[in-house]
C-alpha cells in the first residue's frame, strides 16, 4: 500500500513549542514498521516555524509574514535533521521535498515533482514533505499542510492519507466545548453539516484545525484516496489505519475521481470573482460537459484577470462550478450575453473552457 502520513505542529511539539523527541520517535518507529511490512510511506510534516522559534529565542508565534518566513528558514533544517536521525536509527534514509502551489498547478512542474518522488520511492527513501514556508505566504497565513497533504496524496497516487492530530478524530461537535460530542467513525460524503461540526482553528502552535483536515479529506476522497483523521498519540495508529481498523474518523473515497489539474482548480486556487449564468448555460455545463460561452453569462461579480479562478453561479445564486477564466472581468462584462458571432475579433470563444472547468457537488 502507498501511504501519505501528515502530522501537524501541535502533535510533534511540547507545551514550550520545542520539538517533542518522544512524539517524533513514535512517529518514525511506526513509519519504520510500515516500511518493514512492505508499504511505501511519505511524511508530510509541519513544524518548521515551531522548530525555528526556540532557536531564535522566541516564545510566541509572530504575525508578520517576513518574520515567519525567516523563522521557517531556520527551523526547516532542524526539523528534517531530527526526523532524518530518528529514521536513520531504523535503517531508513529521509529526503526533503519542499513544494508550493505552483508545483501542482503548472503541468511541467507537477510532472517533475511526481518523477522525483517516484524515484525516491524506488530508492527506498522516505520523503519528508513540507510547503516551502520561506516563500509561500498563503500557507503560513491560512493552512497547516492539510491541503498540501491531500494534493500530494493525489500526486503520488496514494491509497491512504493519514492525518495525525491532537484529537481522536472528527466529532459531532467541538469536544472542547460540548462534553456530549461523540466521535464520527465513518464518513461516506462530506456535507455542510459535517463541515459545520468541524469548527475552526485548533491550537496556537498549529495553524490548521479540524475544519482544514476535513477539507483535505474531502479532496482526498475526490482523488479516490481513503482518508483517516486520527490522534497522533494512539498506539499503532499507522498500522491500524493501513488495516482499515477503527482508529479515528475515516472518509471513504468517491467512485468518481477528479484529475490532478481539476483538483487544483477546485480546491487549491482561490476564486477571484463570480460569474452568474442562465439556466441554459448551467444545464450545458452540468449535464453536457460543455464550455461556458459568453452568451450564457448573465452577470459578472468581482474583479479578476485572465487565467484567474472564478466560481460559476446558477440563476438561484448557488455556485455549481469553478474554472479558469479566459476573460478579465471588464472584458467579460462587455461580452456577457453576446453570441460568439457578435464577439469582437480575436476575443476568446469560450469564457471558461471545459478542460478548465470543474462541476462541484
Secondary structure, 3 states (H helix, E strand, C coil): CEEEEEECHHHHECCCCCECHHHHHHHHHHHHHHHHCCCEEEEEECCHHHHHHHHCCCCCCCCCHHHHHHHHHHHHHHHHHHHHHHHHCCCCEEEEEEECCHHHHCHHHHHHHHHHHHHHHHCCEEEEEEECCCCCHHHHHHCCCHHHHHHHHHHCCCCEEEEEECCCCCECCCCCCCCCCCECCEECCCCHHHHHHCCCECCCCCCCEHHHHHHHHHHHHHCCCEEEEEECCCCCHHHHHHCCCCCEEEECCCCCCCCHHHHHHHHHCCEEEEEEECHHHHHHHHHCCCCEEHHHEEEEEECCCCCCEEEEECCCCCEEEEEECCCCHHHHHHHCCCCHHHCCCCCCCEEECHHHEEECC
